Amino acid sequence: MFVSPMLLHTIEQPFDDESWITELKLDGFRCIWTKFNNNVKIYTRHNNEITSLFPELIDLPIPDGTILDGEIIVTDEQGKPDFEAVMQRFKSKKSLHQITFCVFDIIYCSNRKLTCTLLDRKEILEQIIPEDDGLLTKVKWLFGNGVAYFDQVKNHDLEGVVLKAATSKYQINKRSNDWLKVVHYKYEYVYITGLRKDKFGLLLNYENGNYAGLMEFMPTPNRKEFYSVYRDFISSESDKFIYLNTKIKAKVKFRNYTSKGLLRIPSFVEWVS
């Protein structure tokens, strides 16, 4: 039984409010874990069943009639979530990467949808998962302290924080202002060196000339600005790309550097003259 998860809005800065709880934003991928009639099914947030990819999550000691919401992660040698590693594990169950299912909410319990507050659901999770281990763990949380927590996230180069109203109900298939995320972005100055012909995407180079990745996220007004000038900088083209002289410079934000030194999910911030 699949339920579409509750989604978060993005905000720029964290805040301190004791009526909200703060959690670490985990750098993995969201999944819905269900067990009905003693049959376990695991889904992505987009309703793709992935049960066969994670056989180690089938026999978890969770009661029948339960739906859990959480994140599957793989940690690196420093204990930090490693997105590239978890995606390798996602693509092949033969991968040697050990996963952890980090649970932050419970949607159904004893075959009934829970309509109680987040704090009450956290208490139910404590009963459902009394002890954490390397495979199954509850996401740690605290009241308030969003600003200090985010500072620690930045100091340890983690992905961000999640802020949730303590009294919030679980809103299936809704993006709610009761749940907010603050992403720890990094920033780079890059040159736009090409344009993908079919689907929008801009080739990026670092200031030293090395390839930096493909940017697919740019606000509509800035796209219009780019389209109004890029023809003046065309140098050549191929079947897939139009290539540009390295004259158009921009500031971008991104999640982290990949193992190949590329920008992960770069998005436009502003033009640089």
Secondary structure, 3 states (H helix, E strand, C coil): CCCCCCEEEECCCCCCCCCEEEEECCCCEEEEEEEECCEEEEEECCCCECHHHCHHHCCCCCCCCEEEEEEEECECCCCCECHHHHHHHHHCCCCCCCCEEEEEEEEEECCEECCCCHHHHHHHHHHHCCCCCCCEEECCEEECCHHHHHHHHHHCCCCEEEEEECCCCCCCCCEEEEEEEEECCEEEEEEEEEEECCCCCEEEEECCCCEEEEECECCHHHHHHHHHHHHHHEEEECCCEEEEEEEEEEEEEECCECCCCCECCCEEEEEEC
